[in-house]
């Protein structure tokens, strides 16, 4: 072929499209990337569905999902249609382009550029605003469900006489709709204005009219819609005054109308509503008048009115009418706030009784016996002794106890006894060899309950265990001891398949097991395995041979996490606690229904009011709040989580709560009736701590019922800081069995103290009957001390302890070497008009790095004692030191065998001493096998001594069948006397 070019010939270089192989590879990679993204999203959805189905709460998942999808599509479509229609209409109303000005010539390039893509650009803009609006609307699923399922409260607000449900359920939804309408109007105005400008309907620099008649009419209607929505906003603002918060009299979040609201803001909002309606009509009239003059004047007057009527006038009323006589003006509105707040927080039934704070009995020895009948004083502090449980009952390093143990009641010899209890949970940090199989297949669960008497300690200051060892044995009987769900169980486990799990270890070696429960999600399905491999970021799940038929994955394993997931409309108490119920370990979780829309009730921030010295050092004790700021709360649900099966049950506790009834309509068949609570479970239900902390914070001000006293501020209290540590946080409430002055017998109670605002002396003592199933459950009693005398508060009592020379010297000696002194809970008990303070003192140090009870501090009526035991301290304080203790019963197992000249007894005691010393050495070396042998030898030696002593007393008859209390197998025994 001849050369048709005029230049030199040479090799051709092909530039442009890549080869077919490269195109195929890129296309394949693109498809794989898209499929990967789609499957990742699918994995999250699918695993959530599988989990909810595994716990039998699939209706919660589907109801929530369909509600979110419905809101997304409805409001996304509405926003897209509103914006898209106004863009289309503005384009349709564009003027014909004739003489081109310089401005229009510049815009012509943009018009030409987008002309081929107008439809796609319109679709893109509408899709974008629709997606954003839909996503925002879907987050309002709780608001929608409460509005559509709301039930009446049966109570009306004092201002507008509307049912409380209007403010709690209706008003939030109306405000959302109003906000959506504002957003749609503003976006439509912006979109229409830009379109009109682009196509010449609006001009900025061109000569002649600035806007065509069509553009003027279109934009006027849109602005008129905006102003009409503003009129609706003014009308709703009138009702919003009933739930408006303000800083009033140093009270944050004081809620409800005040004098200026009722007499200035309320009429101002009504007037502004009328002005906005007129202004909106003027904008609509522009369609016919084709001029902006009147609507602009009207809009300006509306803005001016908002400044003068809505801002300046209320300020004048506040300055010249309210401030000169504030108490008289505000008193009627404060009275409404007092009544509403007390109802909303369940403190309206609080009984306040005057209490002298000083004993009336001159001979204090007569009060010594009254102490035991007044309170079961707990000297085992559950927030201190967890390391002691850990050292004495951990048994294996891969077990652990929570940092804070719990207090419960268990019957012993026909009497309820305050008990400190904890579960031996799995501790992955203590696994001998960490790898994926060990972490998730072999070490899967904890084992057993460990419990101790709350009111006693053994001779060495250790807990008197009532349930101990591995497997656990004691007073709790037979129950399923495996703990697959617990507070420290935060990772997933795969169980039930070909890989055996470590159950527990004893002298015969490791025992294995395979999970038999129905909990978890089946992994035999390859789709499920792939989904969880993606969801957990662990590809081994997809191909590991340790997974096979019967394999199930357990996750979401903490009790609070499970309850929050199946009931996302509940607020979860920070302290879940275990109990042995009907042969099973059940976690009991208290849950609350809340709202932020109770008229006239002052708001509180849950995260702040439930914080104390325990939450400051342990985040897991914090409340799980769906709505952090609330002004209504009820402990409406008691939930249980089975420690073995993970089964979650929700029980209706407050049968009158309208918020719970609303959620039960939204999620039917998820909450079981109160009548389904078994007697055994009822015995372990208690008044929840976080509700009590919220109530005590409100009662610092709302214990008064008189508006004048409330306004004066003379009766304001505060929750004292915890004097036993340096956290600077509030003292936590304490559980103990005690009786208030008007009670005939002890009741399991939750207690706290108050001090005057800014001072350290005591103002009041508060207790609530915490024992569920009793007629007085939830009854709050406050003992109010006189204001004209001073009674020492917790901080002053602690300072008194530390300042006495003999006590200070004893503390210094206890701190000798590398020992540390830890102060336990400072308990307060009303007694004969006075207040008894008791505080256990623990020592941690020496060869044993865990706290032991060494001393007990007691003070009453100005007398203080610091003794080895509670009885000794009480005897000293009440002048009963010379009292002869009652002889023990013949079969009392707490009394060690007496010394004797019997050579058999002497030899047995010598053997016991050797075994005890051997056990202590083994404990220091962490040699648990040797420690177990030493404990067995010690038990045998003590038994021989008891048998020989009994035989010498009865002429050869056998006796002493029980081992000493507090010395179960697996825990150190008291050193025998020789």
Secondary structure by P-SEA (a helix, b strand, c coil): ccccccccccbbbbcccccaaaaaaaaaaaaaaaaaaaaaaaaaaaaaaaaaaaacaaaaaaaaaaaaaaaaaaaaaaaaaaaaaaaaaaaaaccccccccaaaaaaaaaaaaacccaaaaaaaaaaaaaaaaaaaaaaaaaaaaaaaacccccccccccccccccccccaaaaaaaaaaaaaaaaaaaaaaaaaaaaacccccccccccccaaaaaaaaaaaaaaaaaaaaaaaaaaaaccccccccccccccccccccccccaaaaaaaaaaaaaaaaaaaaaccccccaaaaaaaaaaaaaaaaacccaaaaaaaaccccccccccaaaaaaaaaaaaaaaaccccbbbbbbcccccccccccaaaaaaaaccccccccccaaaaaaaacccccccccccbbbbbbbbccccccbbbbbbbccccccccccccccccccccbbbbbbbbbcccccccccccccccccccccccccccccccccccccbbbbcccccccccccccccbbbbccccccccccccaaaaaaaaaaaccccccccccccccbbbbccccaaaaaaaacccbbbbcccccccccccbbbbbbbbccccccccbbbbccccccccccccccccccccccccccccccccbbbbbcccccbbbbbbcccccaaaaaaaaaccccccccccccaaaaaaccccaaaaaaaaaaacccccccaaaaaaccccccccccccccccccbbbbbbbbccccccccccccccccccccccccccccccccccccccccbbbbbccccccccccaaaaaaaaaacaaaaaaaaaaacccbbbbbccccccccccbbbbbbbbbbbbcccccccccbbbbbccccccccccaaaaaaaaaccccccccccccccccccccccccaaaaaaaaaaaaaaaaaaaaaaacaaaaaaaaaaaaaaaaaaaaaaaaaaaacccccccccccccccccccccccc
